[in-house]
Amino acid sequence: GIAALAFAGRSMLRSMMDTWQRGKEAVQQQKEKFQELVSALYPSFATERILQGDKQIVLQLPEATVFFSDICNFTATSIALTAMELVEWIGYSFGAMDTVAEYFKVYKIKTIGDAYFAVAGLPGLTAEDDTMGHVMRMMHFASCVAQVFSNRYLHPDSGLCLDLIAKKSILAKQAGTSSHKRSLDHTSGARTSASGHSSASFEGLSRLQCPMRYGLATGPVTAGVLHGKCPSFDLWGTTVNLASRMEATGRPGQLHCHEAVYRAVIATPGSHFVWDKPHTTYAKGFGNLTAVFVKGTHQPPPKELLGSLLLEPRMGFFVFDVPSKRGEAVLLGVPEAGAHGAVGSPSAEDALSVASSENA
């Protein structure tokens, strides 16, 4: 009887230990999932403090580079799309940008409708011996995004939606069959005209896989997580507003940089960017500002990045510019069949003269 009682006691104890161990493992698994979720939502420096119990996080950064992009004529185009087409378009475009951002250690703050908001220079994103700097890091990111969404590369099957969107975008812009569409097109065109391009220039945008304006600014920012319902990481400050203004006054397919970005890049040895002449632009809340368009680059996206995006590389001098009305290649130095047969392969110097004449 005593032996049976001892055996039953040991069995019960073993069962309790097993239950406790399974519970402990389940708690650990849930903790790891929570940590993964927090890490996906916040940058590393904020993740550590959140896991320690901090509810409100504020960080003042003396220097960072901010990026904004916005899809041109998005309102007019979205009217012509089904819900599934719209989601596929935005999902593929922003997904590709996420891949480029991860490669260059640029942090995506958030997307706002058809706008993409990112920053370079947050602590903990790059190695301690990193020598690229946040300005050049953001310039390479923006340059690669602009090249990826031009016709420089053939996108995989998942990117076929870009061709469909480009065609529907042209039709939506030209149709004007209802007063509602005409009103939206006028609003979209007014914004484009403010940056120096009339709605007529939209004819060439069919060459761009996903026509966007890009704006960059560098300077001090405030970053943090505010306590409240659905807390999210965000960025504030004059530099953020300035980058947004650079995007709003930009041109489709081109990088529009504030003067501080321009000066930082030209002071960097080995820069592969070619610049237009500085110009004065009016920005709401700032008045007249000096800004510069990037005319072109000799630096294609890295092969590793193109491989992860499943894009086939094509080398040559790349001009960040609105395509010509004939739809000729924006990529100069590489032969490409155009609407009127084979297009020649001018030199980089010829490319710059072409870009200058089109910008004039």
Buried (B, 14 or more C-beta within 10 A) or exposed (E): EEEEEEEEEEEEEEEEEEEEEEEEEEEEEEEEEEEEEBBEBBBEBBBBBBBEEEEEBEBEBEBBBBBBBBBBBBBBBBBBBEEEBBEBBBEBBBEBBBBBBBBBBBBBBEBEEBBBBBBBBBEEBBEEEEEBBBBBBBBBBBBBBBBBBBBBBEBEEBBEBBEEBBEBBBEBBEBBEEEEBEEBBEEBBEBBEEBBBEBEBBBBBBBBBBBBBBBBBBBEBBBBBEEEEEBEBBBEBBBBBBBBBBBBBBBBBBBBBBBBBBBBBEEBEEBBBBBBEBEEBEBEEEEEBEBBBBBBBBBBBBEEBBEBBBBEEBEBBBBBBBBBEEBBBBBBBBEBEBEEEEBEBBEBEBBBEBBEEBBE
